[in-house]
């Protein structure tokens, strides 16, 4: 279901990235922490951008509501503004998570150490294999051959066999 949501949210030609936030200490600022993840395009169309930051709307899976998908706003900061990510619940300082300027960002892949007011967190950005919503031409051909074979066998009708005992 999550991959389907990521594929639907993906724009044509853009690769989908999975962002996963974890805390190796299992606490964040002294509070219990539940790892969570969200999906965004590798080169997103921005909802808003300014000098030093940009924001995107996305869907968070896990986090506060455990296995419930929630709409969230993510703000990404460049290196000059402490880098990192703000997800409306936490502010993770550290390295910039993207290259390029805030008007045309491209996310970096890998695991990046971030800091949340004294507590460490890890953000892993990984590529997600895209699932094409439209079957390939070869798939269509195989489906047509299969439907044709079923139709031909139905058209032939039933073969009557006679059994005789002598």
N, C-alpha and C positions, 0 to 999 in steps of 0.2 A: 504494500500500500504506500509506503514512504517513497519507494522508487517511482511509483506511478505519479505521485504528487510532484516529485522533483521533475519528472519528464514533462508533465503538463505545464509546470511553471517555467520550463526552459524555453528560451526563444530560439528560433531557427538558426542553426549554424553555431550556437554557443554550446560549449561543453559545460556540464553540470558538475559543481564541486560540493562535497559534503564537508561541513564544518562541525567538528566534534570538540566540545569543551569538557575537559576532565580535570580533576584535582588529585594529584598523587597522594595527598594527605587525607583525602576523603572529607575534608572540612574546608570551608571557604569563609574566612573572617571569623572563625570560631563556630560557625553554624554548619549543620549537616549539609552535605553537597551531593546532589544527584547529577551525574553527567547528562548532558543533553546534546542534541545535534540539530542542524538545519541545513538546507540546500539553497545554493545560489548559483547563478551563471558565472562562468569564469571571467567574462568581460560583460558585466551587467549594464542594463539600461537603468540609470540612476533615478531615484525618486526625488532626490534633492542633493545638491552639492554646493560647497563654499570653499574658501581658501582653507586648506588643512584638513577637511573632512568631507565625507559624503554619507548619505543614509540610503538604506534599502528596506523594503518591506519583505518579510519572509515568514515561513511557518516553522515554529520550534517544535521538536518532538522530544518528549521526556521532560526534564527540568522540574519545575514546581508541580506540574499536574500529572506526572507519571503516566506515560503512554497516551496522553491526550495531546493532539496537535493544537497549538495556539498561534495566532497571528502575532508577530512581533516586529519591532523596528530595530534595525541594526545600524549603528553609526560607527564608521571606520575612520581612524585618525592617521595622518601621515607622520613621518619621523619627527618633524619639527613640532608636532603637537602631542608628544609622548607616545605616538603609535598606538596600536592596540584596537580594542573593540568595546563598544558600549551597547549592551543589549536590553536596556531599560530596567534591568534588575541588578546588573553588576557592571563595573567599569574595569576592564582588563588593560593595564598599561604594559608597554613593552615595545616591540619592534613593529614597524609598519607591516601590514599583512598583504600589501599590494605594491605593484610597481606602476609607474606612470603617474600622471597627475590625478587630482581628485575628480576631474571631469571625465577622464578616460582610464579608469583603473583596470588592472589585470591582477587577479589574486595569485599569490605565491603558493606553491605546494609544499607540504612538509609539516613537521611538528615544531611549533614555536612556543617557547616558554614566555608566559605572561605573568604579571603580578597584580593581585587584587588587594591593595592596601595591606601588604605584609604576608599574604598567603599566595603560594604559587599555584598556577593553573597552567595546563597545557592545552593549546589549541592545535588540532590536527586538521589540515586542509588536504583532502584527497579527491581525486577525480572519480567520477561515477560513470560507469559504462552506460551510454544512452541506449534506450530501447526505442526503436523506430515505431511510431504508431501506425504506419502504413506498411503493409507487407511488401517485400521485394518482388520484382517481376517473376523470378523463379518460383517463389512461394505461390503466387497467383497461378502460374502454369500447373504446378503440382495439384493445387486445389481443383482446377478445372478438369484435369485428367481424372482425378478421383471421383468427382461428381459425374463426369461422363461415364466412367466405368460402372458406377452404381446405377445410373440411368439405363445403360445398355443391358445390364443384367436384369433389371426390372422389366424392360421392354421385351426381352426374350421370353418372358413368362415362365411358368413352372414347367418343368420337365416331368412328364408322367412316367413313372416306372411301374411296370407290372411285375408282380411276384407270383410265381406259380409253383405249386408243390406237386410232384408226380408220385 
